[in-house]
Amino acid sequence: MSSKDKRPDTKLVHGGRRGEWLGGMVNVPVARTSTVLFEDVASMQAAYPPRDGTLSYGRNGTPTLWSLAEALTELEPGAAGTRLYPSGAAAVSFALASVVKPGDQLLMVDSVYQPTRTFCDLGLKRYGIATRYYDPRATAAEVEALLSRTTKAIFMESPGSLTFEVQDVPGICAVARKHGVTTLLDNTWATPLFFQALPRGIDLSILACTKYVAGHADVMLGSVTATEAYWQELNRTARLYGQSVGPDDAYLAARGLRTMGVRLRRHEDSAIKIARWLQDQAPVAQVLHPALESCPGHEYWKRDFTGSSGLFAIVLNDVDEAAAARFVENLDLFGIGYSWGGFESLALPVQPKRTASTSPPGPIVRLHIGLEDPDDLMADLDRGLRAIA
Ligand SMILES: Cc1ncc(COP(=O)(O)O)c(C=O)c1O
């Protein structure tokens, strides 16, 4: 069966499993190497310029890396290839670095993951690239009105970090295409399983594989999947800056990918159940979960997504930041810590930083619903909420 005939869950299991890389094993071997030896000088020279599928030097890739990259590429119909990076943050930076140049302007969604914002404000600025932030609730026409002669790219993150506004990604891509502007999406929350980015018009789709792909809170890894028009420059930029990943990390991410479908659906079911229950709790003013009507942009989620993952936020009523911290500290099953997408539940008071839009009033607590029994998690949240009631 050709890859394009397989459904996404089948691709998760079979993607990247080429006979010549696996040699009959179910999993790809962990290839640890820097040096690759050649039979003669001619075959060494023939291995350059580096290309996937031909061993040349450790940094240029091994079957362990190629297999994961290919499996991720297969999840995005129309993709030409995927590059791997040592973290999600590196994937964001190098996706942008492959697109913008001095003098360009970047339109960046205001609800973006904070380190992405810092990269724009400090890193891109250093190279003479200006960033203009836009409201995550902006319609495609409103984004179009912001385009200027120097706008080179529009970056989206949907739903946004911390406040979960869902964007009109296809609409914004359509106006971008009309004006010859490149589109990038941080698709970490949905993964290609719940939102296929390239078929909806995105040129470069970014994943922090640290989250749901790896899925076990034990790996830092990122990926960028590109269309044909952007693949060569993405690849070239990654090579130029010496980007590669370790084989153990790639192996763990590939292992996580095989079970991502069942894990995500369990995260989804538990998170929706808990989010609905939270809507009825007195100390909760608003639940920011894309699958609920109370979330800005819910209509786009309903139109474009095939599921929702385990990360959302609540806005608390009538309490101060100290009470939000007390709520989180009174939870037993939810850990206090950064990241998400692993098997474990997490809770974090967060303070969104905005310059082009406003975030909901009141303390915000971000929750990651893990793979525990949702009834135990609700009992835990109930105890925490009673501590601030
Ligand atoms: C939406 C989003 N994008 C990117 C990243 C960065 O990923 P990493 O922590 O692997 O650098 C994160 C990390 O929390 C994230 O939440």
The ligand as a Tripos MOL2 file, in Angstrom:
@<TRIPOS>MOLECULE
LIG
   16    16     1     0     0
SMALL
NO_CHARGES

@<TRIPOS>ATOM
      1 C1          4.1160   25.5760   21.6250 C.3       1 LIG1
      2 C2          5.5480   25.2670   21.8950 C.ar      1 LIG1
      3 N1          6.4290   25.3940   20.8950 N.ar      1 LIG1
      4 C3          7.7400   25.1510   21.0700 C.ar      1 LIG1
      5 C4          8.2300   24.7580   22.3030 C.ar      1 LIG1
      6 C5          9.6960   24.5410   22.4710 C.3       1 LIG1
      7 O1         10.0000   23.1870   22.5640 O.3       1 LIG1
      8 P1         11.3050   22.6920   23.3520 P.3       1 LIG1
      9 O2         10.9790   22.8000   24.8100 O.co2     1 LIG1
     10 O3         11.4910   21.3000   22.8600 O.co2     1 LIG1
     11 O4         12.4200   23.5980   22.9650 O.co2     1 LIG1
     12 C6          7.3480   24.6040   23.3770 C.ar      1 LIG1
     13 C7          7.8420   24.1800   24.7010 C.2       1 LIG1
     14 O5          7.1510   24.2350   25.6990 O.2       1 LIG1
     15 C8          5.9830   24.8780   23.1720 C.ar      1 LIG1
     16 O6          5.0800   24.7820   24.1750 O.3       1 LIG1
@<TRIPOS>BOND
     1     1     2 1
     2     2     3 ar
     3     2    15 ar
     4     3     4 ar
     5     4     5 ar
     6     5     6 1
     7     5    12 ar
     8     6     7 1
     9     7     8 1
    10     8     9 2
    11     8    10 1
    12     8    11 1
    13    12    13 1
    14    12    15 ar
    15    13    14 2
    16    15    16 1
@<TRIPOS>SUBSTRUCTURE
     1 LIG1         1 GROUP 0 **** ****
